[in-house]
Amino acid sequence: MNIIPFVHEGLGNSSYLVKLGGDDGLLVDPDRTASRYLAAAEERGWRISAVLETHVHADFITGAPELVAATAATVFHSPTAGVRYQHRAVTPGESLRLAGAEIEVIASPGHSPEHVSYVLRTAGGAPPALFSGGAMTAGGAARTDLVSADMTEPLTRSTFRTLQLAFAHLPDETLLLPTHGGGSFCSSGTTGERTSTLGHERQTNPLLAHTEEEEFVGWFPSTFPAIPAYFSRMRPANTAGPRLRRDITMPRGLSPEEFREAGRDGLVVDVRPIEEYSGGHIRGSLSDAFRSSYATWLGWLAPEGARLFFVLGNAPLDAVIDESLLVGYEAFGGYLDGGIGAWQRAGLPVATTPVLDADATHTLIDHGAAVLDVREASEYESGHIAGAVNVPLGSLAASLKRVPRGKPVVAYCGMGERSTSAASILEGAGFEAVSNLAGGMITWRQAGMPLEL
């Protein structure tokens, strides 16, 4: 089969462009950045005629409506998904015929109640391909607590039954092509691999080793990572159907004076590398360096519906916009024309964030500084600086009372990126004398500094 994966490393997700008969192609679980799929199809002379959605996504905005507008493709979705944009409902158990390919629809609830999976079979004897969404992933399955608290147990039971029964009729050589994978906050227990085979999973997937439903129900939810704050907004947005990119006003360049005035009614997001932000930035701006995890942290840290103003540096505007749209931000106030250099030349003030090595951090702590560890609890428990207060970055804005005021604060994380965002949040909340451990826990360990378990 001719299957082209599109991996979003930050979200830990994959979507797939698949060649069907003739010049037809289909997409599985596309995200909102539709331009990349359209470009790949055009380059190969394919026409995207179908879009398969496995479930209503909780971690990104779907690209299905965008693709319908661009190609007139037919979107196939679960009949119980309740989506209100143009689609064709599929019935579990039915067989679709698309451009010479046969696609079996399988009910696979668990990650979500409406979840379906698709088995693609083509002529020529190739192994079948199972597009499993979050029903089964390489080494795990997707979490069951994203719909509501009272749905977690019944969905966990559904996951158990899906894993045990839904794919039992498929041969070992079946390709497993999930949406969620390593790095996804939707997934649990993944190996870091993106794809697999059913035979390999039957031998190695730890979730399949649990043969008692009650034990599984008690254990599986304990493996879930933290839930990014924006997840609660994605299912409603994807059910309603997102706006098309062409209908969203794009940001324009603003002079430093315009940016200063307009930015007071929104959130300034500084997407430059952390070293550039630390060396000089607009006070109160949020540091979210443009990297693979940019969208996740924007969704986690920026208020819902925030009007965004960007300090770009060398980050490409279109890419920043695409990633912001991916997690539901559509109100763009503008970007700083000429960057921080123009801001400084206009005589406007900049703030700095001291970046300390391990020795300087140790000295600061000895002189009474508070220590803030913004890693997840599991990271903190694996070893931390003595006396550090653990407030994961995603919950920092809502937990500022846990951070001591009236004394210097030094923040750290694993590598220095999350703690830079943390320092920007503290600065915006009025904390004084906030510094950052360069390189985070990696630097601290390499320097041989003491750890507390």
C-alpha positions as CSV (number, residue, x, y, z in Angstrom):
1,M,0.0,0.0,0.0
2,N,1.1,3.6,-0.6
3,I,0.6,5.2,2.8
4,I,2.1,8.5,3.7
5,P,2.2,9.3,7.4
6,F,2.1,12.9,8.7
7,V,3.5,13.1,12.2
8,H,3.0,16.0,14.5
9,E,5.8,15.4,17.0
10,G,4.5,17.9,19.6
11,L,1.0,16.4,19.7
12,G,2.4,12.9,19.4
13,N,-0.2,12.3,16.6
14,S,-0.2,10.8,13.1
15,S,-2.6,11.3,10.2
16,Y,-2.3,9.3,7.0
17,L,-2.7,10.0,3.2
18,V,-3.5,6.8,1.4
19,K,-3.4,6.0,-2.3
20,L,-6.6,4.3,-3.5
21,G,-7.4,3.2,-7.1
22,G,-6.7,5.5,-10.0
23,D,-5.8,9.0,-8.8
24,D,-8.0,8.9,-5.7
25,G,-6.6,9.2,-2.2
26,L,-8.1,9.3,1.3
27,L,-7.0,10.9,4.5
28,V,-7.3,9.5,8.0
29,D,-7.7,11.8,11.0
30,P,-6.3,15.0,9.4
31,D,-5.6,18.0,11.6
32,R,-6.4,21.6,10.8
33,T,-3.2,22.3,8.8
34,A,-4.8,21.0,5.6
35,S,-2.3,22.7,3.3
36,R,0.3,20.0,3.9
37,Y,-2.0,17.2,2.8
38,L,-3.2,19.1,-0.2
39,A,0.4,19.9,-1.3
40,A,1.4,16.2,-0.9
41,A,-1.5,15.0,-2.9
42,E,-0.9,17.6,-5.7
43,E,2.7,16.7,-5.9
44,R,1.8,13.0,-6.6
45,G,-1.1,13.8,-8.9
46,W,-3.7,12.4,-6.4
47,R,-7.2,13.7,-5.7
48,I,-8.3,13.5,-2.1
49,S,-11.8,12.1,-2.4
50,A,-12.4,10.7,1.1
51,V,-11.7,11.6,4.7
52,L,-12.0,9.0,7.5
53,E,-12.5,10.2,11.1
54,T,-12.1,7.7,13.8
55,H,-13.4,9.9,16.6
56,V,-14.1,13.4,17.8
57,H,-10.6,14.6,18.7
58,A,-9.8,16.1,22.1
59,D,-6.3,17.3,21.4
60,F,-6.5,19.2,18.1
61,I,-8.9,20.8,15.7
62,T,-9.9,18.6,12.8
63,G,-9.0,19.5,9.2
64,A,-12.0,17.7,7.7
65,P,-14.2,20.8,7.0
66,E,-11.1,22.5,5.5
67,L,-10.5,19.6,3.2
68,V,-14.2,19.4,2.1
69,A,-14.0,23.1,1.1
70,A,-10.8,22.5,-0.9
71,T,-11.6,19.2,-2.5
72,A,-15.3,18.3,-2.1
73,A,-14.1,15.1,-0.4
74,T,-16.7,13.0,1.5
75,V,-16.1,12.8,5.2
76,F,-16.9,9.5,6.9
77,H,-17.7,9.7,10.7
78,S,-19.3,7.6,13.4
79,P,-23.1,8.0,13.5
80,T,-23.0,8.7,17.2
81,A,-20.3,11.4,16.9
82,G,-23.0,14.2,16.6
83,V,-20.9,16.3,14.3
84,R,-22.7,19.1,12.7
85,Y,-20.6,19.7,9.6
86,Q,-21.1,17.9,6.3
87,H,-20.3,14.2,6.5
88,R,-21.6,10.7,5.7
89,A,-22.3,8.5,8.8
90,V,-20.8,5.0,8.8
91,T,-22.3,2.0,10.5
92,P,-20.0,-0.4,12.4
93,G,-19.9,-3.6,10.5
94,E,-20.5,-2.1,7.1
95,S,-18.0,-2.4,4.2
96,L,-17.2,0.8,2.2
97,R,-16.1,0.6,-1.4
98,L,-13.9,3.5,-2.3
99,A,-12.0,3.7,-5.6
100,G,-11.5,-0.1,-5.7
101,A,-10.5,-0.4,-2.1
102,E,-12.6,-2.2,0.6
103,I,-12.8,-0.5,4.0
104,E,-14.3,-2.3,6.9
105,V,-15.8,-0.2,9.7
106,I,-15.3,-1.6,13.2
107,A,-16.9,-0.3,16.4
108,S,-14.0,0.4,18.9
109,P,-15.3,2.5,21.8
110,G,-13.1,3.4,24.7
111,H,-11.1,6.5,24.0
112,S,-14.4,8.0,23.1
113,P,-17.9,6.5,23.0
114,E,-18.3,7.1,19.3
115,H,-14.9,5.7,18.3
116,V,-14.7,3.5,15.1
117,S,-11.7,2.0,13.4
118,Y,-11.2,1.3,9.7
119,V,-9.6,-1.7,8.0
120,L,-8.3,-1.0,4.5
121,R,-7.9,-3.9,2.1
122,T,-6.6,-3.5,-1.4
123,A,-6.0,-5.8,-4.4
124,G,-2.6,-7.4,-4.7
125,G,-2.3,-9.3,-1.5
126,A,-0.9,-6.6,0.7
127,P,-1.6,-7.0,4.4
128,P,-4.7,-5.2,5.7
129,A,-4.1,-1.8,7.3
130,L,-5.9,-1.0,10.6
131,F,-6.4,2.7,11.2
132,S,-7.1,2.4,14.9
133,G,-7.3,6.0,16.1
134,G,-6.8,5.7,19.8
135,A,-8.5,2.3,20.2
136,M,-5.1,0.6,20.2
137,T,-1.7,2.3,19.9
138,A,1.8,0.9,19.6
139,G,2.4,-0.5,23.1
140,G,-0.8,1.0,24.6
141,A,-4.2,2.6,24.0
142,A,-5.6,6.1,24.3
143,R,-7.0,7.4,27.6
144,T,-10.6,7.1,28.6
145,D,-11.1,10.2,30.9
146,L,-11.5,13.0,28.3
147,V,-15.3,13.0,27.9
148,S,-16.3,13.4,31.5
149,A,-15.5,12.0,34.9
150,D,-18.6,9.9,35.1
151,M,-17.8,8.4,31.7
152,T,-14.3,7.3,32.6
153,E,-15.3,3.9,34.1
154,P,-17.7,2.8,31.4
155,L,-15.2,3.9,28.7
156,T,-12.4,2.0,30.4
157,R,-14.6,-1.0,30.3
158,S,-15.2,-0.4,26.6
159,T,-11.5,-0.1,26.0
160,F,-10.9,-3.5,27.7
161,R,-13.5,-5.1,25.4
162,T,-12.3,-3.4,22.3
163,L,-8.7,-4.6,23.0
164,Q,-9.8,-8.1,23.7
165,L,-12.5,-8.5,20.9
166,A,-12.8,-5.8,18.3
167,F,-9.7,-6.8,16.2
168,A,-9.6,-10.5,17.0
169,H,-10.6,-11.5,13.5
170,L,-7.7,-9.7,11.8
171,P,-4.5,-11.6,11.0
172,D,-1.2,-11.0,12.8
173,E,0.3,-9.3,9.7
174,T,-2.3,-6.5,9.9
175,L,-0.5,-3.1,9.9
176,L,-1.5,-1.0,13.0
177,L,-1.7,2.6,12.1
178,P,-2.9,4.6,15.1
179,T,-3.5,8.3,15.4
180,H,-2.1,8.7,18.8
181,G,1.5,7.7,19.8
182,G,4.5,8.5,21.8
183,G,4.4,12.0,23.2
184,S,0.6,12.3,23.0
185,F,-1.2,13.5,26.1
186,C,-4.1,11.3,24.8
187,S,-2.1,8.1,25.0
188,S,-1.1,5.8,27.8
189,G,1.6,3.1,27.8
190,T,3.0,3.8,24.3
191,T,6.5,2.7,23.4
192,G,7.4,5.7,21.3
193,E,6.8,3.9,18.1
194,R,4.3,5.3,15.7
195,T,3.2,2.1,14.0
196,S,3.2,-1.7,14.6
197,T,1.5,-4.9,13.5
198,L,-1.3,-6.7,15.3
199,G,0.9,-9.7,15.8
200,H,3.6,-7.6,17.5
201,E,1.0,-6.0,19.8
202,R,-0.6,-9.4,20.7
203,Q,2.8,-10.5,21.9
204,T,4.1,-7.3,23.6
205,N,1.3,-4.7,24.3
206,P,1.0,-4.7,28.1
207,L,-2.7,-3.7,28.0
208,L,-3.5,-7.0,26.2
209,A,-1.9,-8.9,29.0
210,H,-4.7,-7.8,31.3
211,T,-7.4,-10.5,30.9
212,E,-9.6,-9.6,33.9
213,E,-11.9,-6.6,33.3
214,E,-12.1,-5.4,36.9
215,E,-8.4,-5.4,37.3
216,F,-8.0,-3.5,34.1
217,V,-10.7,-0.9,35.1
218,G,-8.9,-0.3,38.4
219,W,-5.4,0.0,36.8
220,F,-5.7,1.7,33.4
221,P,-6.8,5.2,34.5
222,S,-3.8,5.3,36.9
223,T,-1.5,5.4,34.0
224,F,-2.9,8.6,32.4
225,P,-0.7,11.7,32.1
226,A,-2.0,15.2,33.0
227,I,-4.8,16.6,30.9
228,P,-3.8,19.8,29.0
229,A,-6.4,22.6,29.9
230,Y,-7.4,23.1,26.3
231,F,-8.6,19.5,25.8
232,S,-12.0,20.3,27.3
233,R,-12.5,22.8,24.4
234,M,-11.6,20.6,21.5
235,R,-14.5,18.1,21.5
236,P,-17.2,20.8,21.4
237,A,-15.3,22.7,18.7
238,N,-14.8,19.6,16.6
239,T,-18.5,18.6,17.0
240,A,-19.7,22.0,15.8
241,G,-17.1,22.1,13.0
242,P,-14.3,24.7,13.0
243,R,-14.2,27.9,10.9
244,L,-12.3,27.8,7.7
245,R,-8.9,29.4,7.6
246,R,-10.1,31.8,4.8
247,D,-12.7,33.2,7.1
248,I,-10.2,34.1,9.9
249,T,-8.5,37.5,10.0
250,M,-4.8,37.1,9.8
251,P,-2.5,39.3,12.0
252,R,-0.8,42.3,10.5
253,G,2.5,43.9,11.4
254,L,2.3,46.6,14.1
255,S,4.8,49.4,14.9
256,P,6.2,49.2,18.5
257,E,3.8,52.0,19.6
258,E,0.8,50.3,18.0
259,F,1.8,47.0,19.4
260,R,2.2,48.4,22.9
261,E,-1.3,49.9,22.8
262,A,-3.1,47.0,21.1
263,G,-1.3,44.4,23.2
264,R,-2.9,45.7,26.4
265,D,-6.2,44.1,25.2
266,G,-4.7,40.7,24.6
267,L,-1.9,38.3,25.3
268,V,1.6,38.9,24.0
269,V,3.2,35.6,23.1
270,D,7.0,35.6,22.6
271,V,7.8,32.6,20.3
272,R,11.5,33.3,20.1
273,P,14.1,30.7,21.5
274,I,14.4,30.9,25.2
275,E,17.8,32.4,25.1
276,E,16.5,35.4,23.1
277,Y,13.5,35.8,25.3
278,S,15.7,35.7,28.5
279,G,18.1,38.3,27.0
280,G,15.3,40.9,26.5
281,H,11.5,40.7,26.2
282,I,8.4,42.7,26.7
283,R,7.4,42.6,30.4
284,G,4.4,40.4,31.0
285,S,4.7,38.5,27.7
286,L,4.2,34.7,27.7
287,S,7.3,32.8,26.6
288,D,6.3,29.9,24.4
289,A,9.3,29.1,22.1
290,F,8.2,27.9,18.7
291,R,9.1,24.3,18.7
292,S,7.3,21.0,18.3
293,S,5.4,21.4,21.5
294,Y,4.4,25.1,20.9
295,A,0.8,24.3,20.2
296,T,0.3,22.1,23.3
297,W,1.7,24.7,25.6
298,L,-0.2,27.6,24.0
299,G,-3.4,25.7,24.5
300,W,-2.4,24.9,28.1
301,L,-1.2,28.3,29.1
302,A,-3.2,30.9,27.1
303,P,-6.7,31.8,28.2
304,E,-9.6,30.5,26.1
305,G,-10.3,32.9,23.2
306,A,-7.3,35.1,24.0
307,R,-6.5,37.7,21.4
308,L,-2.9,36.9,20.5
309,F,0.0,39.3,19.7
310,F,3.2,37.8,18.6
311,V,6.9,38.6,19.0
312,L,8.2,36.3,16.3
313,G,12.0,36.6,15.9
314,N,12.9,34.2,13.1
315,A,9.8,32.0,13.5
316,P,7.7,32.0,10.3
317,L,4.4,33.8,10.8
318,D,2.3,31.3,8.7
319,A,3.6,28.3,10.7
320,V,2.9,30.1,14.0
321,I,-0.6,30.8,12.9
322,D,-1.2,27.2,11.7
323,E,0.0,25.9,15.1
324,S,-2.2,28.4,17.0
325,L,-5.2,27.5,14.9
326,L,-4.5,23.8,15.5
327,V,-5.5,24.2,19.2
328,G,-8.4,26.6,18.6
329,Y,-7.0,30.1,18.8
330,E,-8.5,32.3,16.1
331,A,-8.2,35.9,17.4
332,F,-5.0,37.4,16.1
333,G,-4.2,41.0,17.1
334,G,-1.0,41.4,15.2
335,Y,2.8,40.9,15.4
336,L,5.6,43.2,16.3
337,D,7.0,44.6,13.1
338,G,10.8,44.6,13.3
339,G,10.8,42.4,16.3
340,I,12.3,43.2,19.7
341,G,15.0,45.3,18.1
342,A,12.4,47.7,16.8
343,W,10.8,47.8,20.2
344,Q,14.2,48.8,21.8
345,R,15.0,51.3,19.1
346,A,11.7,53.0,19.9
347,G,12.9,53.5,23.5
348,L,10.4,51.1,25.0
349,P,11.5,49.1,28.0
350,V,12.6,45.4,28.0
351,A,12.8,43.0,30.9
352,T,15.4,40.2,31.3
353,T,15.3,36.8,33.0
354,P,18.6,35.8,34.6
355,V,19.7,32.3,33.4
356,L,22.0,30.6,36.0
357,D,24.3,27.7,35.8
358,A,24.2,25.0,38.5
359,D,26.7,26.6,40.8
360,A,25.0,30.0,40.7
361,T,21.7,28.3,41.3
362,H,23.1,26.5,44.3
363,T,24.5,29.7,45.7
364,L,21.2,31.5,45.3
365,I,19.4,28.7,47.1
366,D,21.9,28.9,49.9
367,H,21.1,32.6,50.3
368,G,17.4,31.8,50.8
369,A,15.9,31.7,47.3
370,A,12.7,29.7,46.8
371,V,12.9,26.8,44.3
372,L,10.1,26.0,41.8
373,D,10.1,22.7,40.0
374,V,7.6,22.9,37.1
375,R,7.9,19.4,35.9
376,E,5.1,16.8,36.2
377,A,4.8,15.0,39.5
378,S,6.3,11.8,38.1
379,E,9.4,13.7,37.1
380,Y,9.6,15.4,40.4
381,E,9.4,12.1,42.3
382,S,12.4,10.7,40.2
383,G,14.7,13.3,41.8
384,H,14.5,17.0,42.6
385,I,16.3,19.9,44.2
386,A,15.9,19.8,48.0
387,G,13.1,22.0,49.2
388,A,11.7,22.6,45.7
389,V,8.0,23.3,45.5
390,N,6.5,21.2,42.7
391,V,3.9,23.0,40.6
392,P,3.6,21.6,37.1
393,L,3.7,24.3,34.5
394,G,0.2,23.6,33.2
395,S,-1.3,24.4,36.6
396,L,1.0,27.2,37.6
397,A,-1.2,30.2,36.8
398,A,-4.0,28.7,38.9
399,S,-1.6,27.8,41.8
400,L,0.5,31.0,42.3
401,K,-0.3,31.0,46.0
402,R,2.0,28.0,46.3
403,V,5.0,30.0,45.2
404,P,6.6,32.1,48.0
405,R,6.6,35.8,47.4
406,G,9.0,38.4,48.9
407,K,12.1,36.4,48.1
408,P,14.0,35.5,44.9
409,V,12.6,32.5,43.0
410,V,14.6,30.1,40.8
411,A,12.6,27.9,38.4
412,Y,13.7,24.7,36.7
413,C,12.3,21.9,34.6
414,G,13.9,19.1,32.6
415,M,15.8,21.2,30.0
416,G,14.9,24.9,30.6
417,E,12.0,25.5,28.2
418,R,9.1,24.9,30.5
419,S,10.8,26.9,33.3
420,T,11.2,29.8,30.9
421,S,7.5,29.8,30.4
422,A,7.1,29.5,34.1
423,A,9.3,32.5,34.7
424,S,7.3,34.6,32.2
425,I,4.0,33.6,34.1
426,L,5.5,34.6,37.4
427,E,6.8,37.9,36.0
428,G,3.3,38.6,34.6
429,A,1.9,37.9,38.0
430,G,4.1,40.5,39.6
431,F,6.9,38.3,41.1
432,E,10.2,40.0,41.4
433,A,13.7,38.5,41.0
434,V,12.7,35.4,39.1
435,S,15.6,33.4,37.5
436,N,15.9,30.2,35.5
437,L,18.2,27.2,35.8
438,A,19.9,26.9,32.4
439,G,19.4,23.4,31.1
440,G,17.2,22.4,33.9
441,M,17.6,19.1,35.7
442,I,20.0,17.8,33.1
443,T,22.5,20.6,34.0
444,W,22.0,20.0,37.7
445,R,22.7,16.3,37.4
446,Q,25.7,16.8,35.2
447,A,27.2,19.2,37.7
448,G,26.9,16.5,40.4
449,M,24.6,18.5,42.5
450,P,22.6,16.8,45.3
451,L,19.1,15.4,44.7
452,E,16.3,14.6,46.9
453,L,14.0,11.7,46.2
